[in-house]
Amino acid sequence: MKYIEVIGKTIEEAKQIALAELGVSEEKVEVEILDEGNKGLLSIIGKRPAKVKVTLKKDYSEDARKFLKDILSDMGIEADIIIKEYDNTIDINIAGSNMGILIGYRGETLDSLQYLVSLVINKDHTQQYKRVVLDTENYRAKREETLKKLAIRVAHKVSATRTILKLEPMNPYERRIIHSALQNDKFVNTYSEGEEPNRRVVIELKKA
């Protein structure tokens, strides 16, 4: 992490000098007081300046933006990157035309990009971990709604035919949606089986 040590007549003066040198506002840094200084006797004898260490905070959003800009540029895609940071989450939306190439087959490309962004911004294990949510064209909300409808439809079929049905392989995020949609169902249970990336949800009748 970048930091500078600065002296000034007072702690506040030293801090302001550091902020000006770094070109950032106070919320972007952490300030450590190294020496409170001393006005000295009659402001002459024993006089000592204040000293602070000012460290730039990790900018998760900027790291994510830079990485995605490079990726999109390499792919020849022009798009806007909108990032919102709240709690421990970095919420990223990519807006542009023909975003299907970013989504990929059943969201596989989007999931891969999301994973890579998470690796990039969380590579420093001494810093706070941030969850990344990457989306475009509201794909994730649409996919979630599709999966919920699928879960209910298959649950009805299991109840009617009294058979066990297995869904297509899904990633952990999509399997959680299926499990959640049916967790309070009176007639069926769900569980996952298999190894990644071929792990799938199984829907069966509840035992009497």
MOLIN-V429533 format. One record per residue. N is the residue number from 0. RES is the residue in one small letter. PHI is phi in whole degrees, -180 to 180 (NA if undefined). PSI is psi in whole degrees, -180 to 180 (none if undefined). Layout:
n={N,N}
res={RES,RES}
phi={PHI,PHI}
psi={PSI,PSI}
This chain:
n={0,1,2,3,4,5,6,7,8,9,10,11,12,13,14,15,16,17,18,19,20,21,22,23,24,25,26,27,28,29,30,31,32,33,34,35,36,37,38,39,40,41,42,43,44,45,46,47,48,49,50,51,52,53,54,55,56,57,58,59,60,61,62,63,64,65,66,67,68,69,70,71,72,73,74,75,76,77,78,79,80,81,82,83,84,85,86,87,88,89,90,91,92,93,94,95,96,97,98,99,100,101,102,103,104,105,106,107,108,109,110,111,112,113,114,115,116,117,118,119,120,121,122,123,124,125,126,127,128,129,130,131,132,133,134,135,136,137,138,139,140,141,142,143,144,145,146,147,148,149,150,151,152,153,154,155,156,157,158,159,160,161,162,163,164,165,166,167,168,169,170,171,172,173,174,175,176,177,178,179,180,181,182,183,184,185,186,187,188,189,190,191,192,193,194,195,196,197,198,199,200,201,202,203,204,205,206,207}
res={m,k,y,i,e,v,i,g,k,t,i,e,e,a,k,q,i,a,l,a,e,l,g,v,s,e,e,k,v,e,v,e,i,l,d,e,g,n,k,g,l,l,s,i,i,g,k,r,p,a,k,v,k,v,t,l,k,k,d,y,s,e,d,a,r,k,f,l,k,d,i,l,s,d,m,g,i,e,a,d,i,i,i,k,e,y,d,n,t,i,d,i,n,i,a,g,s,n,m,g,i,l,i,g,y,r,g,e,t,l,d,s,l,q,y,l,v,s,l,v,i,n,k,d,h,t,q,q,y,k,r,v,v,l,d,t,e,n,y,r,a,k,r,e,e,t,l,k,k,l,a,i,r,v,a,h,k,v,s,a,t,r,t,i,l,k,l,e,p,m,n,p,y,e,r,r,i,i,h,s,a,l,q,n,d,k,f,v,n,t,y,s,e,g,e,e,p,n,r,r,v,v,i,e,l,k,k,a}
phi={NA,-76,-149,-137,-112,-134,-112,-160,-63,-133,-61,-63,-64,-61,-64,-65,-62,-65,-62,-66,-68,-81,72,-134,-90,-63,-69,-92,-133,-116,-111,-117,-84,-90,-155,-73,80,-150,-68,78,-74,57,61,-130,-77,75,-66,-143,-72,-79,-138,-130,-112,-116,-114,-68,-71,-65,-103,-61,-64,-69,-62,-66,-62,-62,-62,-68,-61,-66,-64,-64,-63,-64,-87,71,-109,-101,-158,-93,-111,-106,-122,-122,-117,-148,48,-111,-123,-108,-99,-120,-123,-106,-116,-179,-94,54,-82,-57,-65,-79,-77,74,-67,51,80,-64,-66,-62,-64,-65,-63,-60,-63,-66,-61,-61,-62,-65,-80,-109,-69,-89,-73,-85,-100,-61,-79,-120,-80,-110,-123,-112,-145,-153,54,57,-59,-64,-66,-66,-65,-61,-63,-62,-69,-62,-65,-62,-59,-66,-63,-70,-61,-63,-67,-61,-64,-75,-97,56,-120,-97,-121,-113,-84,-65,-57,-137,-77,-55,-61,-72,-64,-62,-63,-63,-59,-65,-64,-112,-63,-107,-68,-77,-114,-128,-115,-130,-155,-108,-142,96,-108,-61,-93,-105,-73,-138,-90,-112,-118,-138,-67,-69,-68,-68}
psi={138,136,160,153,129,146,156,173,-35,169,-43,-42,-43,-41,-45,-36,-43,-43,-41,-40,-38,-21,36,167,168,-33,-10,0,165,133,127,125,116,-33,122,-12,174,127,-23,168,123,27,21,-60,125,13,134,132,158,152,133,154,121,120,132,130,153,129,91,-44,-42,-38,-43,-43,-46,-44,-46,-37,-41,-43,-48,-38,-43,-30,-4,31,129,123,159,140,111,121,131,133,124,145,-121,29,137,109,117,130,130,121,128,-174,153,54,0,-34,-29,-29,-48,-176,116,35,12,-41,-42,-42,-39,-43,-42,-43,-44,-41,-42,-41,-42,-48,-18,19,-25,101,-6,-11,164,138,136,132,138,131,114,130,161,141,31,30,-45,-40,-40,-42,-40,-45,-41,-43,-37,-44,-40,-45,-47,-42,-45,-37,-41,-39,-41,-43,-40,-39,-12,41,168,131,141,132,169,156,138,159,167,-40,-45,-36,-38,-36,-43,-49,-44,-40,-28,7,-26,13,137,-19,-20,157,158,149,165,148,160,174,148,142,17,20,137,163,136,134,125,163,145,146,141,none}
